[in-house]
Amino acid sequence: MRYLELKEKLKNFTIFSLSDIRKIENNFDRRRLNEWQGKGYIKKLRRGYYIFSNTFLNEEVLFLIANKLYSPSYVSSEMALSFYGLIPEGVYHVTSISTLKTENFKTPIAEFSYRMVKPELFFGYQLVRVGNQQYKIAEIEKTVLDFLYLNPQMSDQATFFEWRFNSKNFLAKADMIKFSKYLNIFKNKRLAMRVNKFIQFIKKK
């Protein structure tokens, strides 16, 4: 298979894998991928996963890539906090939640990190369509809960203050009934205590 033929057949793929290629040509020689990398046609993100070098990158494209690079996963924690305008800092790596083991990938386009949760905590995300594709990102309520769950050091007024959390934005956008319902699903007393302290803190600001 020639490179241009592959590019045409995978034109709707933001990220593609060796298995995607072999669905098109089952006897594809993977050494061609090394050749195309050397010529600068494609970029390797991790073993078996690639993008075309001229792929236009923006936030949503990175989210699509994050979902497929390590699946199942959904964008959450720091990256989703930034996406919803809940923290002032820019986030320079794409953070996600997965039921697979915690993992981190440094790639030519961005750093992608994944934190493991139990399967029963893999919920509370929405599907966002981008053209003919879609990515999974935590809902605003689950974003905050995921972050607090994965960062137990966030436990008092001092750490909440240092977080520089946008309380007004969150209280205006979040469904607090859903937030409470999601918190109950965690079945974690320590988390519930920290979340209650956090809610008291942001309502006083």
Secondary structure, 3 states (H helix, E strand, C coil): CCHHHHHHHCCCCCCEEHHHHHHHCCCCCCHHHHHHHHCCCEEEEECCEEEECCCCCCHHHHHHHHHHHCCCEEECHHHHHHHCCCCCCCCCEEEEEECCCCEEEECCCCEEEEEECCHHHCCCEEEEEECCEEEEEECHHHHHHHHHHHCCCCCCHHHHHHHCCCHHHHHHHCCHHHHHHHHHHHCCHHHHHHHHHHHHHHHHC
